[in-house]
Amino acid sequence: MTRFALAPASLGRRLPRLAGGAALMVASTLVAPQAQALGTSALLDVVIQAIEPQLQPAKPFVLCLIDGGSAQGCLDKEIAKQTAALGQQATDQAKAALPFDPNDSRIAQIIAVVKAASQGKWLEVLSKGGTTVGKIVVCAALPPGVKSVGCPVTDYVIDNNKQLLDDAWDAVSGPDWWKLATLLGPQTACQFIPIAEIKATLCGPLGEAIGAAVALAEGGAKALADALGDASELLVDFTEDVSGQDPPMAPEKYYQTFWGPQNHWYVLMALRGGSTTVPDMGLEYSPCVGYFDSHKASKATAQKWCGKLRQQAQAQFKTSLAAAKAAPATYMKSTLEPQLPRLVLEHFHATTSPMAGDLYTDCVYTVRDRVPIYGVLPQQNPMKSKLGSPPFTAWEWACKEVRTLFDPAFAAYKAQGVPALSAKLINAGCKVWTPTSKGDEKLRYFCDSWQGYAACKAEVAALGASETHCGLDGTQAGAKLAAQIAAELGAKRCTVPATSLRTVQCTRPWKVTKCQARVDQVQGGSVDWATAVSCVAREDPAFVAGKAQVQSLLFKLNGGVGSKSSGGTTAGEAGAWKPATGTDCKSTWDPLAIVCNSLQVLATHGVNLPECPADPNQDGADVPCLAPMLFDAVQEGAMKVGPAFDGPLTGVAGSTPAAPGPAVRAPMNAPLKPVPGAFSAPPAARGTGMPGIAAPEAAPVERGRLAPLTGTRGVAIQGCEPVSGRIGELACTTPEAHARCERARLAGTAGIRVCQNTAARPGPPAPAGTVHRAPMPGPTVVAPPPAADTATMRGPMTPATVPGGRLAPSVAIPGCEPLAGQPGAFQCVTRDALTACERQRIANPAAVSHCQAMPGRTRP
């Protein structure tokens, strides 16, 4: 995850006033803002969902572009994947089969939003993505522990004053509630802050005392008089007649020159001595009377004027002293205490109190900006004695007091909170890392698996800390991941060689594609070469020969006649030559499995093949075979067929077809009948060229966590309604409603699993002349939440329910949707999908009870 920090800046914005007419000044801070909580891969998922869920298959392509790849280079990688999946070198066909349009303008928009969000430029996120997208992304990027408060705050800022967004995001991600109060005003901020003690601090007497000091600094004597409600008594009357010598300077100017500068010195002396007595200020009063008496004012008038100026100075002193005394508790309660878990992780191995170092410096600068104490700094005041020892300012005094509050709280969390965190991560396969360099104060964990590493990052993110507290043993983690993926894909086709434990070798191209998708899902896209798991193809001579035999057989079944020497690819000398003109028979996603639109062609050419075995793991056949549904139809017809094309697997692609061998099944005597639904292409999303995918996982609420499936009853999202028969899903009719639903889901609201955007735009039309061909099955990916049914694509399916509210056995059939209110019943878009559904019904009747074509829409 990319770390970033914004340079501190004085905002200088005027804010709503506190009760009593005081307001808190917007102030800068030297505390570095927190990084956004999502890595690039997870952030990209959020942005795609917010802008266009149908572009989820483009994620690897977009990641490649974000990582600095060229557009052509990244496109070539995706075409190469499709080429491998199709099991041939047909680049044009592979490009047409891409499950996304690489020229879609929304891809550029997605990249711009991701880059802006990764740098914490939230105003730019709004500019590039718009309000609805901006709200979703800004909320998702907040650390998990502050989403419930932070998301409403950022929504409010976007709606009311988006110029404050960057600073408001930093404030809530800390969280630093005092900083938030300086941005929004305490009364507004306290409407969002959920902690009663912090509300009492910022919006109670302490906050008002600080607000009075801020108002005085902004408005001078007039503001002070207004705040105290006694302007007539505290202000000098400039309309009084004067007599005597030369005209004096205005009393207000005299105050600013001789009385006001002493204020900070008097405040510091009271703080250092623990005094609450208002000083007499005789050192200022006597010279004041002498000055005005020596000019055009009588002594009585001079005494009256200077008396009022002393009252003004004493009132300023009391206001400043109260603010200085309120600062330590306010800073500790609203700024440091909410960040205590993160600070403990950052300074766990510190040999001295963190408040003796950078935290103290940050405190001084922050309190100085937020609690203005009028006057010349005591050490620079020529009219007062020099101070021999610290604290030298009221702000330093306040931060020394903060330390007396911070140190016990730091020690308590270190003793109680950290052991609980360590126990969780040790259980996940991580160990506490011992610092190897002097001055490394961070508490770090070292994990030997990607699962443990992900758990570590999730745990520390929940505490507001960065993933730099988590380390990964790439060698062990890579070996474990490779072994896990090979086991998932099946030992029949995939293995991990003993000489390269981070490499998965597979003998089928679609297995390599699935392997790479799984690696990308776990490792989050591009990783260091020393850590990455590799997925490579391993040559299988039997598979190569089998594909050659299937191609020769399809050439024959589709009307081609070849010479004895050429295999039908060129005119030969020893026989007639005719190209294949028909498309009746094809291979399926498995190049060794054959299906035909008409069974008669098999009888015509005297072809008999063994049945392809059941293949729930998609391992593919070992030898050329007939797809199960078609084979069943042949058996039912009981037709007599000629010798089977099941001879030895010899030759390579382009070679002469092997001679037919002996039949492997008994002859059948009845004529063959066409079987509706017998076809070759795997189910695909309509109009997209998208490959069939495995059952989608639920969309993540936060990193690694799903919202509990408690149903949607009681969940009220304006503009959204529960989807019938789909637990935890809401359908939203407007982009704004969809944004509200997404924010609630990201914040962990129970009962919301998926938010559908029924107002989503359909995907862009394919370029003229584009031919979408059914590709091989793609990698197992996390599919987007179901979108509204459009002519372009239908959303992924959810498990059917059975009476009593229980979930039927989970099953996903690419190209088929469960029928609402009919558990186990599916409607299929293509004939391939209908065939696949029927196979599932026979194999798993508890999950699939009925399969039917979608009226008027099922097609090859």
N, C-alpha and C positions, 0 to 999 in steps of 0.2 A: 504494500500500500504506500502510495506516495505521501510523504509528510510535507506540510507547508506551514508557513507562519506569515501573518500579516504584520506589516510594520505598524507600530503604535502611532496613532494620530490623534490630535486634539480635535474633537468634533464641533465643539462650540455651538451646539443647538440649544435654543430655549425650549423649556418643557413646561407641562402643566404644573400649576402651583399646588403646594400642600395646603391643608387647612391652616388658616392663619396668614396666608399670603406668601409663604416661602416656597421655593422650588429647589430641587437638586440640580446642580450643574452637570452637564454632560462632560465626562472626563476621559482622558486616555489612560491606558494601563500598559505596563511592561510585562504582564503575564502573557506568555505565548498562548494563542488560541489552540484548541484541540483540533486534531486532524479529523477529516470526515471518517466515519466508522467503517466504510465499505471499501474493499479492495476493488481494483479495476474491473475484474470479472463480475463481481456481485453488483457493482454500480451499473455496469452495462446492462445487466438483466433488468434492473429497475427502470432504466431509461427506455429500453426497448418496450417494456410493458406499458410505460406511460405514453409513448409516442405511437407505437404500432406493434402490437403483439405478434402479428403475422410475420414480422421480420426476425423472430427468434432464430430460425435456421441460419440467418446471416451472421450470427454471433462470432464464429471463428474468423470469418472474413473481416468483420469490423475490428476485432481484437488485433488482427494482423496489421490493419491500417493504423490503429492507435499506437501500436508498438513501433511505428515508423516504416512499415513496409510500403512498397510502391503499389499503386492500384493494380497494375498488370501482374506484378509478382504475387500479390495476395489472391487475385482471381485465378492465376495459374495453379496455385495450391488447391483451391476448391475444385477446379476442373480435374486436377489429378486425383483427388479423392473420389469424385464421381466416376472417373474413368476406371479406377480400381474397383469401385463398387459394381460397375457394369460388367467387369470381367473382360474388357476388350480395350483397344486403343482408339476408340471412336471419339475423338476430341469434340467434334461438333455435337454429337449425340450427348456427350457428357455435359457440355455447356448448356444445351437445351434442357437437360434434366436437373440443373441447379434448382434447389428449392427456394430460391429468392432471385430477385432481379438486381444484379450488381449496380445497375444505373438508377435505382430508385433514389429520388432526391432526399427521402427521409433518412437514408443512411448517413448522408453528410450532416443532417441535423442531429442525429443521434451522436455522432462523433463529437460535434461541437459542444453538445450539452455535457457529455461525459468528461471532456477535457476541462471545461469550465468548473464542473463540480469537483473534479479531482484536485483542482487548485484552490478550492474554496471561494471561487468567484460567483457568489450566488446571484448577484444582480445580472451577471452575464448569462447564468442559467435561465433566469426569467426572460431575458432578451431573446435568447436562442430558442427556448422551448415554449414560451408562453406561460400564462398564469397557472393553468391547470397542471401542466407538466412540471412547472417550477415547484408548486406546492408539494407534489408527490416526491420529487427528487430531493428537495431540501429536507423534508421530513425523514425520508429513508436514510439520508446520510448522517443524521444525528446519532450519537452513541445510544445504544439500547436503553441504558438506564434513565435517560432524560426524555425519551420520545413522548411519554404521556403528557408532559408539560410543554416540552419544546415545540412539538408540532402545532398545537393551538397558538403558541406565541408567534411562530414564524408565519402562520396563516394570517394572524391579526396584522402583523407588520406588512405583509404583502398587500393586504386589502386597504391599509390605512396610510402607510408611509414606507414604501418599498426601499427608499434610499437608506433606511436604517437596517436593511436586511443583513448585510454582512456582519455588522457589529452585534445585532441581536442574535444571530446564529452563534457567534463566538461566546456571547454571554450565557446562552442556555446550554451550550455544549460543554462548558466548564464543569458544572454550572457556576456562574458568578451572579448571584441574584442582586447584589448591590449594583453591579454594572448594568444589569437589566433595568433597575430602578432609575439609573441616571439617563437611560435611553428613553424609556416610556413614561417616566414619572412614577413615583412610588405608588400612588393610588391605582394607576392602571396596572403596573407590574404585579401588585398584590392581588389582583383579581385572578392571576394565573398561578402564582406561587402556591404550592399545596401544603407547605410546612408552616404550622401555626406559629412556631417560635420565630421563624424568619419574618413572617408577616408582622408580628408584634415588634420586631426590631426595626424593620424598614418603615413601617407605617404607624408606629407608636411614638412615644416621647423621644426615643433616641433619634429616630428619623427626622422628627420635627426640629430637634436641636441642631442637627447637621444642616437641615434645610434653611434654618434662620441664618446660619453663618454663610451659606451660599448666597442667600438673598442680599445680605449685607455687602458681600464682596462684589456683587453685580450692581447693586443700586446705591451704594454709599450711605451717607447719613439719612437721606430721605427714605430709603428703603427700610433702614433700621427703625426710624420713627414710625413709619407706617405699620411695620410688623408689631411694634410694641403698643400701637394705638394711642400715642401721646405726642403727635407731631407739634402741637401748639406749644408744648412745654420744652421740647428738646431742640427745636430749631431756633436759631437766632433770628430775631425780627429785624430785617434789613431796612425797614421803614422808619426806625427810630431816628430822632434828630441827634446829630453829633456836633460837638463844639470843641474847640481847643486848637491844637497844632496841626501838623501835616495829616492828611487823610490816611488812615491805616489800611492794610489789606483787608479784604472781606473776611469775616469770622470763619466762614466755611473753608476758605483757602488756608487760613491760619491753622485750622484744625487738621487739615490734610498734610500740612507741612510739619507741625510740631507735636500734635497730640496722637494722630493715627499711627505714625511710624513706631511708637513705643508699645503698641498693643501686643505684638507677638512676645516682646520681652516680658511684659507683665504676666501674660498667660503661661509662659514657660516657667517663670519663677513660682507661680502658684502650683503648677503641676509637679515640679521638682520638690517643693517643700510640703506638698500635700495640703495647701491652704485653700480655703473657700472664701476668705475675707476679701472684700472688694478693696483694692488699694486706694489710698488717699490721693495719690498723684500730685503731691505738693510740688515735686520737681518741675512739673509742667504748669501748675496753676500760677505760682508767683511770677515767673517770667511773662506769663500771658497777661496778667494784670498790669505789670510794668510797661509792657509794650503798648497796650491800648491807652493806658493813662498818659503816656508820653506823646500820643498822637491825638487826633480830634475826638477824644472821649474823656469824660470825667472819670475819676477813680471809681465812683459808684457804678457808672455804666460799664467800665472795664470789669469790675468784679461780677456784675450781672452777666455779662457776656461770657467771661471765663468760667463762671459757675455752670452755665448751661453747657459749655464745651466739655467741662469735666463730667457732667452727668452723661453726656453723649459718649465720652470715652469709657466711662465705667459700664454703661449699658453694652457697649461693644465688647468690652472685656468679658462680661458675664456670658454674652452670646457665644463668643469664641471659646471660652473655657468649657462651657457645656458641650459644644460640638467636639472639642478635643477629647473630653472624657467619654463621649458616646462612641468615638471612632473604634477603640479596640474591640468592644463586644460586637459592634456592627460588622467589622471586617472579619472577625473570627466566625461569627454565626452565618453570615450570608455569602462569604467568599471562600474562606479556607475550609470550613467544616464540610460543605458539600463536596469538596475536592479531596477530602482526607484519604480515601482509599487510593486514589491515584498518586497522591503525594507520598504515601507510605511505600508504594511500589517504586517510585522514582528515587527515594532516599533511604531505602531499607538498610543498606550497608554503611550509611553515614556514621562516622565516629563521633560527630558532634551534632547538636540540634540543627536541623535544617534552617531554623529561624536565625541561626548565627551566620548564614551565608546568603545565597541568592534570594531566598524567600524573604529575608529581612529587607534587602534592598528593594525588591518588588513591592513590599508592603509600604515602605517609606514613600516611594514615588506614587503609588496608587492613592494612599491616604492624602498626600500633599495635593493631588489633583482633585480629590473628591471632598476634602474638608479644608477650604481656604481659611487661613488664619492671617488676618490683615496685619500689616506692619513690616518693618525692616527686620531681617533675620537677626537674632540676638548676637551672633558672632560678628555681624557686620554693622552693628549699631554703634556709632561713635559716641553716642550720648550715654551709653550704659557700659558697665564693666564687662570685660571679656570673661567667657566661661572657660573654666579650666578642664572640665571633664564632660563627657556626654551624659545625657542627650543634649544636643545643641539646638534642637528645634522641637516644637510641639509634636510634629509628626514622628520624629525619632522616639519621643517619649511614648507615643501611642503604640508604636510597633514593638517597643520593649514590653509593654503591657500585653500585647498580642501573644508574645512568646510565653508568658506565664499561663495563658489559656491553651496555647497550641501544644506545648510539650507533653502535658499529661494525656491529652486526647490522642496524640501521635503514638505514644507508648501503649495506650490501651488498645488501639486498633492493631498495632504491630503484634501484640500478644494474643489477640483474640481473632481478628479477621483473617490475618495471613495464614495461620495454621489450617483454617477451614478451606481456603483457596488451594493451598498446597495439597491437601488431602484429595480434593477433587482431581487435580491435574496428575498426581501420582497414580491415581486409579485409572486415568486415561492413558498412562504409559509415558508420562513425562517425569523428569527429576529436577530437583532444585539445582541450579547451576552455581558453582562456586566461582566468584570473580577471579580472573587471572591477571588483571592489571590494577595497579594502585589508583585509587580515585574513582573506580567503577562502583557507584552507589546503588545501581538498580538491582531489584530482585528479578532474576531471570529464570526461565524454565527451559529445559532442553528435552525435546521430544523425539522418539525414535520411530514415529509413524505419522502419516499425514492426518489420520483421524485425531491423534493426540494434539498435533500442531493446530488443527482447526479448533479443537476444544479449548486450547490455551488462548488463542486469539479471541474466541467468543467470550471467555470468562474475563479477560483483562479489558476487553472493549466494554463489557457491562459495567466495569468499575471506572470507566472514563479514561483508561490508560491506552497507550499505543501498543501495536503488535511487536515493537522492539523488545518487549519483555519475553517474547517467545522465540526459541531457536529450534532448528530442525537438524537432526542427523540424517543428511541426505542419502548416505550410503545404505543405512538400515531401512529408512523410510521408503526409499525407492525399491529395494528388494522386497519389502513387505507388500507394497502396492502392486508390483509386477506379479507376485505370486497370487495375490487376491484377484487381480483382473483375469489371469490365466484360469483360475478356478471358476470364476463367473462365466467365462466364455466356453469352458469345457476342455478337458484334457485331450479329447479326440482330435481337435484341430489346433489347439494353442498350447504351447509349453514355454518354460523359461529355461534357457540353456545354463548349464552349470558354470560355463565360462563367462557369462554376462548376466548377472542376477537382476539387472534393471532393464532387461530386454524381454519383450513378449513376442514370440515368433508364432505366426498363424499360417496355415496352409490354405485358407480361403480368404479372398479379398474383403468380403463383408465383415469377417471377424477382425481383420486389421482396422477397418473403419470404426467398428464398435469399440475396439480397444483404445484407439486414439481419442474417441469421444469421451470415454470413461476417464482417461488420463487428463484431458482438458477439464473435465468436470471437477476432479479432485484437486489437481494442481493449479487450477485457475488460469489456464492459458500459458503464456510464455514463462518458463522458469530457467534457472541456471542449468547449463549442460550437465554439471556434476550432480544434479538432483533429479533431472527429468527422467521419466520412464519412456523407453522407446518401443514403438509398435512396428514390427517389420514383417514382410511377407517371406515365407519359406516355400521354396519350390516343392511341389508334389507331382512327380512324373505321372502318376496314375490320374490325377486331376487334369493335367494338361492333355493327356491322351483321351480321357473321357470327353472333354470339351470338343476335341477334334472329331470324335465319333458322333457326338450329338449334332455338330454342324453338318457333317456329311449326311446324317439321317434327315435333318430338317430340310437340307437341299433336295433330297429325294422326295420327301413327303409334300413339299411345296411345288412339285412339278419339274424339278431340275433333272436333267439326264446328263451324266458326264461320261467322258471316255475312260477307257481302262487305264490310260497313262496319266491323265490330268486331274482326275477327281472332279471334273465338271467346272473348273474355273477358267479353262481356256480350251479352244478347239484342239482336239487331239487327233492323232493319226489312226488310232485303232478303233474308233467308234464314233457314233453320233454325239453331238453336243448340243445341249439346250439349257439356258439359264433357268434358275428357279423363279417363277413368276407369281406364285401364290403366297399368301400369308396365313394359311389355315393353321399351321402348327408353329409353335414357338417354344423356347425354353422359358422357365419361370425365373424367379429371383435366384434360384439355384441353376447354374448353367447345365447341370446334368439331369434335371427334371423336365419332362416334356408334357405339354398340353396342346390339344387341338380343338378348334371350334367345331369340327365335325369328326365323329368317330369313323365315318365311312372311309376316310382317307387311309386309316390304318389297315383296314381290310383290303382296300384297293392295292396297297403296296405290300401286303402280306407281312405286316410288322407286328411283332409281339414283344413286349418289354416287361420286366419285372416291376412290381409295384414299389414306388418309393416308400421307404419305411417311415413310421411316425417320427416326427422331428421337432419336438417341442423346444429344443435348444438351438434350432436353426444351424445344425452342423453341416447340412447338405448331404447329398447322397454320395456313396462311394463309387457307383457305376451308373451309367445311363439308365433311367427308369421312367415309369409313367406316373404322373402326379396322382395321388390317392383317389380323388373324386372321379377322375376320368377312368382310372382302372376299375373302380367299383361299377361304373356304368358298363364297362366292357364285360365284366363278370355277369352282371344282370342280363345283358343281351345274350350271353352264352354263344356268341358267334364263333364259328370256326375261322381261324386266321392262319395265315401262312407262317413260315419259319420266323422265329423271333430274331430281331436285330440285337443279339446279346453276345456277340463274339468277343474274343479277347481284346482288351484295350490296347490297341497298337497304334503307332503312327502319331503324328503331331498335327497341329492346325494346318490346313491346306493340303494334307496328304490325301491319297486315294482312300475312299471309304473301305473299311475292313469288310471282309466277306462275312455274311451272316452265319452264325453258328447254330447249334441245336436249340430247339425250343426249351424254355425253362418252365413252362406251364402246360397243362393239358390243353389241347385244342378246344375251341368253343364253336358251337354249331349254329347259333341264332344270328341273324343279320345285325350289324351294328346300327345303333340309332344315335343321331346327334344329341349331345347333352348340353342343354342351356347352361350357360355359366362356365363352360370349359374354356379357359383362356389362359394367357401366359403372364400378363403383367401383375406384379403385386399391387395391392390397394394403394392408392395415392390420394392426396388431398386434391380435390377437383380444381383444375385450372391452374395448378401451381407447379406441377412436376415434382412435388415433394415426395420423398420416399416414405413408405410405411414406417412407423416408429413404434417402439415399445410403449407399454402403459405409462402415461405421464405420472410424475410425482406431483404431489400437491405443491402449489406455489409457496415459497418460503415467506413467513411473516417477518422474521428477523433471521440473522445468520444462524443456520442450523436448527431452527425451532419452528414448529408448526402450531398454528392456532388450534386449540382443542376442538374436536368435532362434537360440539354440544348442540348442534342444530342452530337455526337462525331465529327461533322463536325468542322474542324479547329484544332482538337486535333491531334498532330503529335507525336507519340511514335515510335521510330525506332524498327522495328521487330513486330509491332502490327497493326492490321487492325480492323476497326469497324465491329461488328457482324450485319449482315443484319436483320432488323426487331426488333433489341433489343437496345433501346435507352440507351446510356451511357455505353455500353459494348464493350470491345476490346478483340480480340483474339490474343495472343502472341505465336510466334512459337518457341522461345527459352527461357530457364530459365532466361537468362540475360535480354531479352526484358520484360519478365513478372516482373522481379524485378524493371525495370525502370517504368513500368506501375503502379505497386503497390506504389512506392515512390511518383509518381505524384498524385495518388489517395489520399494517406495519407497526402500529402501536401495541399490538398484541390483544386486541379486543376479542374476548371469548366468543366463539360461534361464527366467526368470519374466516372462511378458508380461501375463497376465491371471489373476486369481484369481476363480473362481466361488464363490458362496455358495449351495450346494445346500440349505442350511437356511433360505434367505431366505423371509420371509413373503410370501404372494401379496398383490397390491394390494387395497385395500378395494373392496367391491362398489359399483357405481354406485348412486346414489340411485334410489328407486323411480320408475318412469315415465320414466327417462332413456332417450332414444333416441340411440344412437351412429350417426352417419352418416359415410360415408367422405369425408374431406376431400381437398382438393387436395394434391399432393405438398408436404411441408413443406421447411424449409430443411435444407441439409446440416449435420449436427451430429455431434459426437463422441459416439458411442453408448457406453453403459456396458458393462463387461465382461459376457460372457454369463452369465446367471443360470440356475438350474435350470429345466427345462421345467415350467411350471405351466399351469393352465387359463386363466390371465390373459394371459400373454405368453411368447414364446420369445426367447431371446437372439440377438444378431447372429451372422452366420455368419463363418467363417474360410475362407481359401483352401483349395481341395482340394489334396491331394498326389498326385503321380504316382510310379510306380516309381522307385526310386533316391533317394527322399527329396526330390525337387525339388518346388517349388510349381507347381501348374497356373496358367495365366494367371488373374490375380485377377478375380473377378466376384462381385458381390453382387446377389441377386435378392430384393427385399422380399417377405416372406411365404413364402420357401422356405429350406430348410435343406439343406446338403450331407449326403449319406448317409455314415456312418462306413465307412471301408474301401473306398469306391467313388468314386474320383476323378472329378469331373465330373458325378456323379449328384446330383439334388436332389429333395427331397420338399416339396410345396407345400401350404399350409394353405387357400388360397382358390382359386377358379377363376380369378380375375384373375391371381393369382400364377402359376398353372399356365400361363396364356396367355403371360404375360411370360417365363416360363422357356422355353417352346417357341420364342419369338421369339429369345431369346438362343442357344438351341441351333442354330437355323438360321443365325444371323448369326455365331456364334463357336463352332464345334464343338470347337475345341481346349480351350475352358474348360468348356463345357456339353455333356455327352454323352448325358444321359438325364434326362427330367423325369417325375415321377409324382405322383399325388395322395396325400396323407397318408390312410391307410386310416381310413374312418369319420369323418374330421374336415374334409375339404375342403368348403367351403361357399361360397355367393355372397358 
